[in-house]
Amino acid sequence: MNEGKLVQLAGKHTQLLIKVGESAEIIHWGKRIDGESKSSGLSLERPVPYGRLDVDVPVSVHPELGRGSFGSPGLEGHRSGFDWAPVFVIEHIEQCDQSLSIICTDTLAGLRLTTELMIDDHDVLKVRHTLQNIKPENYQVNRLSSTLPLPPRVNELMTYSGRWVNEFQTQRQLLQHGGYQQENRRGRTSHEHYPALIAGSRHFDEMNGDVWGFHFAWSGNHRLRVDAKADGRRYFQAEVIYLPGEISLAQGESVTTPWLYASYSDAGLNGMSQQFHSHVRAEILPKEVKNKLRPVHLNTWEGIYFDHDPEYIMSMATQSAQMGVERFIIDDGWFRGRTGDKAGLGDWFLDPTKYPQGLEPIVQHVNGLGMEFGLWFEPEMINKNSDLYRNHPEWLLAVEGYEQPTGRNQYVIDLKNEDAFNYLFERLDYFLSTYNIAYIKWDMNREVVQPGHNGMASAYQQTLNYYRLVDQVRAKHPKVEIESCAAGGGRIDYEILKRTHRFWTSDNNDALERQAIQRGMSYFFPPEVMGSHIGASYCHSTRRRHTIQFRGLSALFGHMGIELDPVKEEVSEKQGFERYVTLHKALRPLLHNGTSWRISADDPAHQIQAVVAKDFSEAVVLVAQLSMPTHSLSGHLRVPGLDRQAQYRITLLDKPLNYEDIVNYQPPWTINGCELSGAWCEEVGLTMPILDPESAVLIHFQRIS
């Protein structure tokens, strides 16, 4: 093989240059540059300083301790204490358009490594590794990570934190020396450590700066890290956290990392997000929802909890249809023995005391009103107070001899146990085959403790078997749509999105809190997969109250729904729900197909988002006043992404009831509308109105020339 051969992978705007010798090193990942010369690789050769090794050691796509890479290696493992420092040599590369496969072998260690890199026209890069044992004795894998380099100008990170009802919180930190690491050991994607982060040049923002976004597509335990080496080089790593003994490869066996998704943009966070959104829409979303309008939901949970009465539920459905709801979902509480959260999980049989006539009358009633019917399940979970546990205590995911703590009074079923797996599939299949169920709300309300199968660690296999269960359900019932819920935002990632159609973003329906939660999610996910519901005036999560106007607008941009009991609501509230459902339906083609923008505000008390039509014919902008205005005037609204040469008619679509009462007068354009060019809207903008805290306005831009 040619020493230092350059291989190129190019997207629409970005490019990877990969130097291939004994190992593979990405020497450029950034803007696309056409017409490189033979000296391109030579221009990036590094000096070798004194006081270190006498040779240059690359930060390859698979760093190796045995080659003298003193950072975090790509592989840690051993064969009864031997073969612990492999040095792979490239044997073969295969390039096909925008993909590259690199096959490496260490004959002494008896290991083969295959690296796959792909970039698409949306400028999203995918990377994964497959490790195979090619010697007789078992090879124990402790770590296997995917590594991508970052340039020295990366010195700031935007990372995620959170918790239940407070997901997708972002924060900034400098990257100068050392690094950053986050670990999730909760057995699902988790509320606390969503598997993504963003690295960039100092002070990158929504519109400016070089940014590199990373998303690790795995629904279980993971580790992310960014390191700044002592010589200034930087790199990102992502990996599954394997528990002790989980990955033991016999001869011929292999293990493959999840896909690591990454995207570079020189247009700040909006540019990065738009690339990820386009990729998700084109490559990840199940095909059956790509061209289907996302139906407006009503979910019964916050309306009735465990108090199920068929006649009452049908009256809820009737009033839901009158408000424009298109999909009606019965949540937790419908199955045998389920009067609270301490019993019944696992007994997936309709409760005859609650539903003496069965489920069919309700399904027929809902369908007769023109709505789809959906049902809640939590298949992976079990209560000890259940017939299932009394009959099969061995189906618990646990380590025998230890008493593990409960979570929401429940435990986890061992999906590696084939009898348990088959039982769950049979129960799901029964309901989906018996009733006209168009939708499953698939929940997982518990973190995983002691994930053991026959005494051995099984967290990795539990996640794979969860995927297998969803895949098997979808193969048998391809028209049924599935929501990934997991106590709200606990299982949200690209790998599960390949199998599901919607996320329940958070159990928190507080409109003010949702502003931050939904913004954090928007960096990697388009609005149509983000479940966003209008809750009741009194929020169950925060005990805070908001107007129907603020609640309605806060839920408008996602996959809209309603989370309450419409029978008990006042007429004025019902009229408000109907208004925002109608408004959402009118804007839905734009919101779920357009280009999303997060707009920087002059006043940090504002949060502004917009969606612009792909053909630039219209746009909507939501200005949310989160807290008291910082000054008596609030600056200007500048809207990017419009056709700069066109004229737009600008009108206020929605405003608070007291909009004109809280000031001497508001900006005239908000009362009578105005006409401006796209260039003016982007560069100069419009004077912002004055708003009360926790209120919002919705602005419409319609191209007129």
PLY file of the C-alpha trace (Angstrom):
ply
format ascii 1.0
element vertex 705
property float x
property float y
property float z
element edge 704
property int vertex1
property int vertex2
end_header
0.00 0.00 0.00
1.08 3.53 -0.78
2.40 5.30 2.32
0.29 8.36 2.99
-2.33 7.82 0.28
-5.10 10.46 0.47
-8.72 9.29 0.24
-11.55 11.79 -0.05
-15.17 11.56 1.12
-17.33 14.56 0.27
-20.84 15.69 1.07
-22.59 18.68 -0.44
-20.63 21.28 1.51
-18.16 19.32 3.65
-15.24 17.05 3.03
-13.07 14.45 4.74
-9.50 13.86 3.67
-8.22 10.58 5.09
-4.52 9.75 5.05
-4.19 5.99 4.68
-0.90 4.28 5.53
-0.45 1.61 8.17
-3.38 3.31 9.92
-6.05 5.78 8.82
-6.01 9.42 9.97
-8.56 12.10 9.10
-6.39 15.13 8.32
-9.22 17.45 7.23
-12.91 17.48 8.17
-14.52 20.76 7.32
-15.41 22.90 4.32
-15.25 21.23 0.95
-12.13 22.24 -0.95
-11.89 21.22 -4.59
-8.69 20.85 -6.55
-6.23 19.64 -3.88
-2.68 19.15 -5.09
-0.23 16.35 -4.41
1.18 18.51 -1.61
-2.11 18.68 0.31
-1.14 15.89 2.67
2.44 17.14 2.93
1.22 20.56 4.07
-0.22 19.00 7.22
2.78 16.87 8.22
3.59 17.57 11.89
7.00 18.28 13.44
8.34 15.91 16.12
9.37 17.83 19.27
12.07 16.75 21.74
11.15 15.04 24.96
8.61 12.72 23.39
8.62 9.70 21.08
10.98 10.00 18.13
8.22 9.54 15.59
4.91 11.26 14.90
1.92 9.27 16.19
-1.37 10.08 14.44
-4.72 10.41 16.15
-6.20 7.78 13.88
-9.82 6.70 13.49
-8.83 3.93 15.89
-6.12 5.14 18.33
-3.85 2.37 19.64
-1.83 2.25 22.84
0.51 -0.23 21.16
1.35 2.34 18.51
2.22 5.01 21.07
-1.08 6.88 21.29
-1.26 7.95 24.92
-4.82 9.21 24.85
-7.91 7.03 25.18
-7.43 3.98 22.91
-10.12 2.76 20.57
-9.96 -0.79 21.95
-9.31 -2.26 25.36
-9.47 -6.01 25.81
-7.42 -9.15 26.35
-7.16 -12.89 25.84
-6.58 -14.32 29.33
-4.29 -11.39 30.01
-2.56 -11.49 26.59
-3.14 -9.61 23.30
-4.05 -6.48 25.25
-2.12 -3.95 23.12
-3.00 -4.73 19.50
-1.46 -2.84 16.60
-3.65 -3.04 13.51
-2.26 -2.73 9.99
-4.49 -1.81 7.07
-4.83 -4.68 4.64
-7.51 -3.40 2.31
-9.72 -0.37 1.66
-12.91 -0.21 -0.38
-14.36 3.09 -1.53
-17.76 3.48 -3.15
-18.86 7.05 -3.84
-19.47 8.53 -0.39
-18.51 5.52 1.73
-15.22 3.98 2.77
-14.47 0.61 4.37
-11.07 0.01 5.98
-10.06 -3.53 6.92
-7.21 -3.92 9.40
-5.63 -6.97 11.01
-3.28 -7.75 13.87
-2.20 -11.34 13.18
-0.29 -11.61 16.47
-3.29 -10.58 18.57
-5.63 -12.52 16.30
-8.00 -9.65 15.65
-9.58 -8.08 12.58
-11.04 -4.56 12.63
-13.36 -3.14 9.96
-14.06 0.60 9.99
-16.96 2.07 8.01
-17.25 5.78 7.21
-20.10 7.28 5.20
-21.08 10.85 4.39
-24.27 11.89 2.60
-25.56 14.86 0.67
-26.94 16.30 3.92
-23.33 16.50 5.19
-23.90 13.97 7.97
-21.05 11.56 8.61
-21.60 8.04 10.01
-18.83 5.95 11.60
-18.75 2.48 13.16
-16.29 -0.35 13.84
-16.59 -4.15 13.78
-14.08 -6.21 15.77
-13.70 -9.90 14.97
-11.73 -12.56 16.86
-9.75 -14.73 14.42
-7.90 -16.90 17.00
-9.20 -19.96 18.90
-9.27 -18.61 22.46
-12.05 -16.20 23.51
-11.24 -12.50 23.39
-12.68 -10.32 26.15
-13.68 -6.83 24.93
-13.73 -4.17 27.64
-14.07 -1.11 25.38
-14.60 -0.47 21.68
-15.06 3.17 20.73
-15.49 5.33 17.65
-13.06 8.25 17.37
-13.20 11.40 15.25
-10.62 14.21 15.28
-11.30 17.86 15.98
-9.08 20.75 14.84
-7.05 22.81 17.34
-9.42 25.77 16.98
-12.13 23.80 18.81
-12.06 25.23 22.32
-15.68 25.29 23.51
-18.27 22.58 24.11
-22.04 22.61 24.40
-23.11 19.58 26.42
-26.34 18.16 27.77
-27.61 17.48 31.26
-31.06 16.91 32.68
-33.37 14.79 34.78
-36.95 13.61 34.71
-39.27 16.52 33.75
-36.20 18.67 33.01
-34.59 17.06 29.97
-32.31 18.46 27.24
-30.69 21.21 29.31
-27.59 22.65 27.64
-24.50 24.29 29.10
-21.17 25.64 27.81
-17.63 24.82 28.91
-14.16 25.63 27.66
-11.91 22.98 26.15
-8.29 24.03 26.66
-6.53 21.26 28.61
-7.68 17.84 29.72
-11.18 17.19 28.51
-14.79 16.32 29.15
-16.47 12.99 29.81
-20.05 11.91 30.44
-21.24 8.43 31.34
-24.72 6.96 31.34
-25.22 3.66 33.19
-29.01 3.82 33.59
-29.83 1.16 31.01
-31.63 3.46 28.58
-30.67 6.59 26.65
-31.53 8.51 29.85
-32.95 11.88 30.86
-29.66 12.86 32.47
-27.07 12.21 29.76
-28.55 12.41 26.29
-25.84 10.91 24.00
-24.86 14.00 22.06
-22.69 17.08 22.29
-21.44 19.94 20.14
-17.87 21.20 19.83
-16.85 24.42 18.16
-14.81 27.55 17.86
-14.97 29.96 20.79
-18.33 31.75 21.23
-20.08 29.80 18.46
-23.78 30.60 18.41
-26.92 29.94 16.41
-25.75 31.84 13.34
-21.95 31.94 13.55
-18.92 29.80 14.13
-17.49 26.42 13.15
-19.37 23.63 14.91
-19.09 19.84 14.93
-22.14 18.03 16.28
-22.08 14.41 17.49
-24.95 12.00 18.16
-24.33 8.44 19.37
-27.20 6.23 18.20
-27.57 3.87 21.13
-30.46 3.36 23.57
-28.43 2.02 26.50
-25.31 2.64 28.54
-22.77 4.88 26.85
-19.69 7.05 27.34
-18.83 10.26 25.46
-15.55 12.10 25.83
-13.64 14.97 24.25
-9.91 15.25 24.90
-7.43 18.06 24.38
-4.03 16.35 24.21
-0.89 17.90 25.64
0.23 18.76 22.10
-3.04 20.61 21.39
-4.70 18.03 19.18
-8.31 17.22 20.00
-10.62 14.29 19.39
-14.11 13.00 20.22
-14.96 9.45 21.29
-18.24 7.58 21.78
-18.79 4.03 22.95
-21.13 1.58 24.60
-20.24 0.95 28.23
-19.80 -2.81 28.41
-20.33 -4.22 31.88
-17.74 -6.81 33.08
-17.84 -9.95 30.98
-20.54 -8.77 28.57
-18.53 -9.08 25.35
-16.55 -12.29 25.04
-15.82 -13.22 21.42
-15.23 -16.82 20.43
-13.27 -17.49 17.27
-15.15 -16.07 14.30
-17.48 -13.96 16.44
-17.61 -10.19 16.19
-19.08 -7.13 17.87
-20.11 -3.94 16.06
-20.32 -0.48 17.60
-23.49 1.59 17.18
-23.37 4.27 14.51
-21.82 7.57 15.52
-23.44 10.43 13.58
-21.56 13.69 13.15
-21.92 16.87 11.13
-19.77 19.95 10.54
-21.12 23.41 9.70
-19.45 26.80 9.30
-22.87 28.46 9.75
-23.25 27.93 13.47
-25.74 25.77 15.29
-28.58 26.40 12.84
-26.50 25.13 9.94
-25.58 22.00 11.88
-29.17 21.35 12.97
-30.57 21.79 9.49
-28.15 19.15 8.21
-29.15 16.70 10.94
-32.86 17.44 10.37
-32.52 16.78 6.63
-30.66 13.53 7.30
-33.28 12.35 9.80
-36.11 13.08 7.39
-34.41 11.39 4.45
-32.52 8.49 6.04
-33.82 7.63 9.52
-37.58 8.19 9.79
-39.66 5.09 8.96
-40.98 5.45 5.45
-44.66 5.16 6.40
-44.66 8.54 8.18
-42.56 10.56 5.75
-45.53 11.67 3.68
-48.26 11.37 6.30
-49.64 14.29 8.23
-48.87 13.82 11.93
-52.28 13.37 13.64
-53.17 15.56 16.61
-53.34 13.45 19.79
-55.41 13.34 22.92
-53.79 11.17 25.59
-55.89 10.26 28.63
-53.13 10.10 31.27
-53.34 13.52 32.89
-57.11 13.47 32.44
-58.08 10.27 34.28
-54.86 8.52 35.40
-55.92 4.99 36.58
-59.65 5.81 36.86
-61.05 4.07 33.78
-64.76 4.01 32.96
-65.66 3.07 29.36
-68.70 5.36 29.11
-66.72 8.29 30.46
-63.79 7.54 28.15
-66.18 7.54 25.16
-67.49 10.93 26.23
-63.88 12.13 26.36
-63.42 10.82 22.83
-66.56 12.58 21.61
-65.42 15.93 22.95
-61.88 15.33 21.67
-63.19 14.86 18.14
-65.21 18.07 18.46
-61.97 19.93 19.24
-60.28 18.51 16.12
-58.29 15.65 17.67
-57.28 12.96 15.17
-55.83 10.21 17.39
-57.22 9.15 20.80
-54.96 7.18 23.16
-55.89 5.29 26.34
-52.93 5.43 28.70
-51.94 3.34 31.73
-54.65 1.63 33.79
-56.59 -0.51 31.27
-55.14 -3.96 32.07
-55.79 -6.53 34.76
-55.13 -5.50 38.37
-53.93 -1.99 37.44
-55.53 0.42 39.92
-52.24 2.18 40.77
-48.55 1.88 40.01
-47.85 -0.92 42.53
-49.45 -3.86 40.72
-50.37 -5.37 37.39
-47.41 -4.67 35.11
-46.78 -7.76 33.03
-50.41 -8.95 33.08
-51.29 -7.66 29.63
-54.94 -8.75 29.63
-57.88 -6.36 29.53
-59.29 -5.72 33.01
-62.84 -7.20 32.94
-63.98 -5.17 35.95
-63.13 -1.88 34.21
-64.11 -3.01 30.72
-66.98 -5.53 31.11
-67.94 -5.11 27.44
-64.35 -5.35 26.31
-62.34 -2.78 24.38
-64.13 -3.07 21.06
-67.01 -0.64 21.82
-64.49 2.10 22.62
-62.36 1.37 19.55
-65.45 1.45 17.33
-66.64 4.68 18.95
-63.26 6.36 18.45
-63.00 5.17 14.85
-66.59 6.22 14.21
-65.65 9.75 15.24
-62.97 9.75 12.53
-60.04 9.27 14.94
-57.32 6.64 15.15
-57.16 4.59 18.35
-53.99 4.14 20.39
-53.09 2.15 23.50
-50.37 2.43 26.16
-47.99 -0.46 26.93
-44.92 -0.84 29.09
-43.75 -4.25 27.86
-40.29 -4.35 29.44
-41.59 -3.84 32.99
-43.08 -6.02 35.71
-44.57 -5.57 39.19
-43.91 -8.29 41.74
-47.59 -7.95 42.59
-48.66 -9.55 39.30
-49.67 -12.99 38.10
-46.75 -12.91 35.69
-44.17 -12.53 38.47
-45.91 -15.08 40.70
-45.74 -17.58 37.85
-42.32 -16.64 36.50
-40.04 -14.97 39.08
-37.10 -16.21 37.02
-38.04 -13.74 34.27
-36.73 -10.83 36.32
-33.66 -9.01 35.01
-31.60 -9.34 38.18
-28.59 -10.88 39.88
-29.74 -13.78 42.02
-29.17 -13.36 45.75
-29.42 -9.57 45.75
-32.47 -7.40 46.37
-32.40 -4.48 43.94
-34.29 -1.22 44.51
-37.53 -0.65 42.67
-38.28 2.27 40.39
-41.91 3.43 40.28
-42.57 0.21 42.24
-41.49 -1.95 39.32
-38.72 -4.14 37.93
-37.42 -5.06 34.48
-38.13 -8.25 32.50
-35.11 -10.15 31.15
-35.50 -9.88 27.39
-32.66 -12.37 26.86
-34.96 -15.00 28.34
-36.65 -16.34 25.20
-39.81 -17.46 27.02
-40.26 -13.96 28.48
-39.50 -12.36 25.12
-42.00 -14.57 23.32
-44.69 -13.90 25.94
-44.35 -10.14 25.49
-44.50 -10.42 21.72
-47.56 -12.69 21.93
-49.41 -10.20 24.17
-48.62 -7.22 21.96
-49.50 -9.23 18.86
-52.81 -10.30 20.40
-54.02 -6.74 20.97
-52.74 -5.43 17.64
-54.36 -8.37 15.81
-57.67 -8.24 17.74
-58.38 -4.51 17.73
-57.95 -1.69 15.23
-55.00 -0.16 17.10
-53.10 2.32 14.97
-50.64 3.47 17.61
-48.69 2.24 20.63
-47.41 4.53 23.33
-44.41 2.39 24.39
-43.26 3.45 27.85
-40.30 2.54 30.08
-40.59 4.20 33.48
-37.65 2.60 35.26
-33.88 2.77 35.19
-32.09 -0.57 35.00
-30.27 -1.86 38.10
-28.35 -5.17 38.17
-29.06 -6.12 34.56
-28.24 -9.81 34.95
-29.09 -12.89 32.88
-28.20 -16.20 34.50
-25.88 -14.33 36.83
-23.93 -12.56 34.07
-24.11 -8.91 33.01
-26.63 -8.36 30.22
-27.21 -4.60 29.77
-25.87 -4.63 26.20
-27.96 -7.64 25.20
-31.04 -6.18 26.92
-30.86 -3.16 24.62
-30.36 -5.33 21.53
-33.32 -7.51 22.48
-35.47 -4.44 23.04
-34.67 -3.45 19.44
-35.51 -7.02 18.36
-38.88 -6.90 20.13
-39.82 -3.60 18.47
-38.60 -4.92 15.11
-40.68 -8.08 15.47
-43.81 -6.10 16.35
-43.30 -3.76 13.39
-42.65 -6.64 10.99
-45.98 -8.23 11.96
-47.87 -4.91 12.14
-46.12 -2.51 9.75
-48.93 0.06 9.76
-48.91 0.52 13.54
-47.05 3.62 14.67
-45.01 3.60 17.89
-44.07 6.37 20.29
-40.88 6.06 22.33
-41.84 7.43 25.73
-39.67 6.17 28.64
-41.05 8.45 31.38
-40.87 11.29 28.89
-37.42 11.97 27.47
-35.63 8.83 28.69
-35.18 7.03 25.36
-34.63 9.51 22.55
-31.92 8.74 19.99
-31.48 8.01 16.30
-31.31 4.22 16.64
-34.74 3.91 18.24
-36.11 6.51 15.82
-35.40 4.05 12.99
-38.07 1.83 14.59
-40.51 4.39 16.01
-42.33 7.43 14.75
-42.49 9.95 17.56
-40.93 10.81 20.91
-42.69 11.88 24.08
-40.31 14.72 24.77
-40.95 15.11 28.49
-43.54 14.27 31.14
-43.43 17.99 31.92
-46.25 19.83 30.12
-45.44 23.18 31.75
-45.30 25.55 28.78
-42.47 27.62 30.25
-40.29 24.59 30.97
-41.15 23.13 27.57
-39.60 26.16 25.87
-36.12 25.12 27.08
-36.71 21.35 26.78
-37.93 21.56 23.20
-35.16 23.94 22.19
-32.53 21.54 23.54
-34.08 18.67 21.60
-34.27 20.74 18.41
-30.52 20.72 17.86
-30.68 17.12 16.59
-34.37 16.38 15.87
-36.89 17.99 13.48
-40.14 19.25 15.04
-42.43 16.55 13.63
-40.96 13.83 15.88
-41.23 15.96 19.04
-44.40 15.18 20.98
-45.66 18.53 22.34
-49.00 18.62 24.11
-51.26 21.32 25.47
-51.78 20.48 29.11
-54.39 21.68 31.55
-54.13 25.18 33.00
-52.78 23.70 36.22
-49.58 21.84 35.39
-49.23 18.52 37.21
-45.42 18.64 37.11
-44.72 22.16 38.39
-48.04 23.31 39.95
-47.74 26.40 37.76
-50.58 27.91 35.71
-50.44 29.37 32.20
-52.97 30.84 29.81
-54.31 28.70 27.01
-52.58 31.11 24.62
-49.10 30.43 26.00
-49.76 26.70 26.31
-51.16 26.51 22.79
-48.29 28.38 21.14
-45.66 26.44 23.12
-47.09 23.17 21.75
-47.65 24.45 18.21
-44.35 23.67 16.49
-43.99 19.97 17.36
-46.21 16.93 16.91
-49.18 18.44 18.71
-51.48 16.79 21.19
-53.67 17.43 24.22
-53.05 15.93 27.67
-56.14 16.45 29.84
-59.79 15.55 30.37
-61.87 17.58 27.90
-65.12 16.70 29.69
-64.13 18.64 32.79
-62.76 21.69 31.01
-64.64 24.96 30.82
-66.13 26.08 27.52
-63.57 28.88 27.12
-60.72 26.40 27.56
-62.24 23.99 25.03
-62.55 26.83 22.57
-58.90 27.60 23.15
-57.87 23.97 22.53
-59.90 23.94 19.33
-58.33 27.22 18.22
-54.77 25.95 18.57
-55.52 22.54 17.10
-57.03 24.31 14.08
-54.06 26.68 13.85
-51.62 23.78 14.09
-53.40 21.87 11.32
-53.29 24.94 9.07
-49.55 25.37 9.65
-48.65 21.65 9.89
-47.35 21.20 6.32
-45.02 24.15 6.88
-43.96 23.24 10.42
-43.20 19.59 9.60
-41.46 20.10 6.26
-39.85 23.52 6.45
-36.42 24.66 7.59
-36.16 25.31 11.32
-34.29 28.29 12.73
-33.48 29.20 16.30
-33.21 33.00 16.25
-30.90 34.95 18.52
-32.69 37.64 20.53
-31.49 41.08 21.60
-33.11 40.42 24.98
-32.19 37.12 26.73
-35.68 37.12 28.22
-36.93 36.13 24.74
-36.76 32.77 23.03
-37.46 32.88 19.30
-37.92 30.11 16.78
-39.00 30.06 13.17
-39.83 27.69 10.35
-39.34 28.83 6.75
-40.92 27.00 3.83
-38.53 25.14 1.55
-39.65 27.34 -1.36
-39.41 30.50 0.81
-43.09 31.25 0.20
-43.95 31.70 3.87
-42.64 31.47 7.40
-43.90 31.53 10.96
-42.01 32.95 13.92
-42.77 32.32 17.59
-41.54 34.94 20.05
-41.83 33.66 23.63
-41.35 36.05 26.53
-39.84 33.77 29.17
-39.37 36.33 31.95
-39.54 40.06 32.61
-38.06 42.15 29.76
-34.52 43.22 30.53
-35.19 46.77 29.34
-38.32 48.77 28.74
-37.82 48.15 25.00
-36.93 44.73 23.61
-34.85 45.41 20.50
-35.50 44.04 17.03
-36.61 40.76 15.49
-34.35 39.71 12.59
-35.52 36.67 10.64
-32.99 34.65 8.59
-33.73 32.21 5.80
-36.26 34.20 3.74
-35.89 35.03 0.05
-33.85 38.21 0.29
-35.13 39.55 -3.04
-38.82 38.95 -2.33
-41.40 41.11 -0.54
-43.31 39.63 2.38
-46.62 40.54 3.97
-46.10 40.33 7.75
-49.03 39.86 10.14
-49.60 38.82 13.72
-51.36 35.44 13.76
-51.79 35.16 17.51
-51.27 37.36 20.55
-52.20 37.48 24.27
-55.67 38.69 25.19
-54.21 41.70 27.03
-51.75 42.51 24.22
-52.90 46.12 23.68
-53.78 46.80 27.31
-50.31 46.53 28.86
-48.73 49.48 26.98
-49.72 52.88 25.61
-49.46 51.29 22.19
-47.66 48.37 20.55
-45.57 48.61 17.34
-47.97 49.57 14.53
-46.85 46.69 12.30
-48.25 44.23 14.86
-51.70 45.82 14.59
-52.01 46.59 10.87
-49.30 44.42 9.34
-46.58 45.63 6.96
-44.65 44.66 3.84
-40.88 44.23 3.86
-38.19 42.56 1.79
-36.55 39.37 2.95
-33.24 41.23 3.08
-34.71 43.89 5.38
-36.22 41.22 7.63
-32.83 39.52 7.98
-30.55 42.53 8.30
-32.66 45.26 9.93
-35.74 43.54 11.25
-38.88 44.66 13.05
-39.31 46.39 16.40
-40.25 43.86 19.04
-43.55 44.24 20.93
-43.71 44.47 24.71
-45.00 41.30 26.35
-45.79 40.08 29.83
-43.66 37.23 31.21
-44.78 33.76 30.11
-46.65 34.88 27.04
-45.98 34.76 23.31
-46.86 36.05 19.87
-46.97 34.19 16.56
-45.97 36.07 13.39
-46.67 35.05 9.79
-44.58 36.00 6.75
-46.28 35.53 3.37
-44.35 36.16 0.14
-46.24 38.55 -2.12
-43.74 38.97 -4.98
0 1
1 2
2 3
3 4
4 5
5 6
6 7
7 8
8 9
9 10
10 11
11 12
12 13
13 14
14 15
15 16
16 17
17 18
18 19
19 20
20 21
21 22
22 23
23 24
24 25
25 26
26 27
27 28
28 29
29 30
30 31
31 32
32 33
33 34
34 35
35 36
36 37
37 38
38 39
39 40
40 41
41 42
42 43
43 44
44 45
45 46
46 47
47 48
48 49
49 50
50 51
51 52
52 53
53 54
54 55
55 56
56 57
57 58
58 59
59 60
60 61
61 62
62 63
63 64
64 65
65 66
66 67
67 68
68 69
69 70
70 71
71 72
72 73
73 74
74 75
75 76
76 77
77 78
78 79
79 80
80 81
81 82
82 83
83 84
84 85
85 86
86 87
87 88
88 89
89 90
90 91
91 92
92 93
93 94
94 95
95 96
96 97
97 98
98 99
99 100
100 101
101 102
102 103
103 104
104 105
105 106
106 107
107 108
108 109
109 110
110 111
111 112
112 113
113 114
114 115
115 116
116 117
117 118
118 119
119 120
120 121
121 122
122 123
123 124
124 125
125 126
126 127
127 128
128 129
129 130
130 131
131 132
132 133
133 134
134 135
135 136
136 137
137 138
138 139
139 140
140 141
141 142
142 143
143 144
144 145
145 146
146 147
147 148
148 149
149 150
150 151
151 152
152 153
153 154
154 155
155 156
156 157
157 158
158 159
159 160
160 161
161 162
162 163
163 164
164 165
165 166
166 167
167 168
168 169
169 170
170 171
171 172
172 173
173 174
174 175
175 176
176 177
177 178
178 179
179 180
180 181
181 182
182 183
183 184
184 185
185 186
186 187
187 188
188 189
189 190
190 191
191 192
192 193
193 194
194 195
195 196
196 197
197 198
198 199
199 200
200 201
201 202
202 203
203 204
204 205
205 206
206 207
207 208
208 209
209 210
210 211
211 212
212 213
213 214
214 215
215 216
216 217
217 218
218 219
219 220
220 221
221 222
222 223
223 224
224 225
225 226
226 227
227 228
228 229
229 230
230 231
231 232
232 233
233 234
234 235
235 236
236 237
237 238
238 239
239 240
240 241
241 242
242 243
243 244
244 245
245 246
246 247
247 248
248 249
249 250
250 251
251 252
252 253
253 254
254 255
255 256
256 257
257 258
258 259
259 260
260 261
261 262
262 263
263 264
264 265
265 266
266 267
267 268
268 269
269 270
270 271
271 272
272 273
273 274
274 275
275 276
276 277
277 278
278 279
279 280
280 281
281 282
282 283
283 284
284 285
285 286
286 287
287 288
288 289
289 290
290 291
291 292
292 293
293 294
294 295
295 296
296 297
297 298
298 299
299 300
300 301
301 302
302 303
303 304
304 305
305 306
306 307
307 308
308 309
309 310
310 311
311 312
312 313
313 314
314 315
315 316
316 317
317 318
318 319
319 320
320 321
321 322
322 323
323 324
324 325
325 326
326 327
327 328
328 329
329 330
330 331
331 332
332 333
333 334
334 335
335 336
336 337
337 338
338 339
339 340
340 341
341 342
342 343
343 344
344 345
345 346
346 347
347 348
348 349
349 350
350 351
351 352
352 353
353 354
354 355
355 356
356 357
357 358
358 359
359 360
360 361
361 362
362 363
363 364
364 365
365 366
366 367
367 368
368 369
369 370
370 371
371 372
372 373
373 374
374 375
375 376
376 377
377 378
378 379
379 380
380 381
381 382
382 383
383 384
384 385
385 386
386 387
387 388
388 389
389 390
390 391
391 392
392 393
393 394
394 395
395 396
396 397
397 398
398 399
399 400
400 401
401 402
402 403
403 404
404 405
405 406
406 407
407 408
408 409
409 410
410 411
411 412
412 413
413 414
414 415
415 416
416 417
417 418
418 419
419 420
420 421
421 422
422 423
423 424
424 425
425 426
426 427
427 428
428 429
429 430
430 431
431 432
432 433
433 434
434 435
435 436
436 437
437 438
438 439
439 440
440 441
441 442
442 443
443 444
444 445
445 446
446 447
447 448
448 449
449 450
450 451
451 452
452 453
453 454
454 455
455 456
456 457
457 458
458 459
459 460
460 461
461 462
462 463
463 464
464 465
465 466
466 467
467 468
468 469
469 470
470 471
471 472
472 473
473 474
474 475
475 476
476 477
477 478
478 479
479 480
480 481
481 482
482 483
483 484
484 485
485 486
486 487
487 488
488 489
489 490
490 491
491 492
492 493
493 494
494 495
495 496
496 497
497 498
498 499
499 500
500 501
501 502
502 503
503 504
504 505
505 506
506 507
507 508
508 509
509 510
510 511
511 512
512 513
513 514
514 515
515 516
516 517
517 518
518 519
519 520
520 521
521 522
522 523
523 524
524 525
525 526
526 527
527 528
528 529
529 530
530 531
531 532
532 533
533 534
534 535
535 536
536 537
537 538
538 539
539 540
540 541
541 542
542 543
543 544
544 545
545 546
546 547
547 548
548 549
549 550
550 551
551 552
552 553
553 554
554 555
555 556
556 557
557 558
558 559
559 560
560 561
561 562
562 563
563 564
564 565
565 566
566 567
567 568
568 569
569 570
570 571
571 572
572 573
573 574
574 575
575 576
576 577
577 578
578 579
579 580
580 581
581 582
582 583
583 584
584 585
585 586
586 587
587 588
588 589
589 590
590 591
591 592
592 593
593 594
594 595
595 596
596 597
597 598
598 599
599 600
600 601
601 602
602 603
603 604
604 605
605 606
606 607
607 608
608 609
609 610
610 611
611 612
612 613
613 614
614 615
615 616
616 617
617 618
618 619
619 620
620 621
621 622
622 623
623 624
624 625
625 626
626 627
627 628
628 629
629 630
630 631
631 632
632 633
633 634
634 635
635 636
636 637
637 638
638 639
639 640
640 641
641 642
642 643
643 644
644 645
645 646
646 647
647 648
648 649
649 650
650 651
651 652
652 653
653 654
654 655
655 656
656 657
657 658
658 659
659 660
660 661
661 662
662 663
663 664
664 665
665 666
666 667
667 668
668 669
669 670
670 671
671 672
672 673
673 674
674 675
675 676
676 677
677 678
678 679
679 680
680 681
681 682
682 683
683 684
684 685
685 686
686 687
687 688
688 689
689 690
690 691
691 692
692 693
693 694
694 695
695 696
696 697
697 698
698 699
699 700
700 701
701 702
702 703
703 704
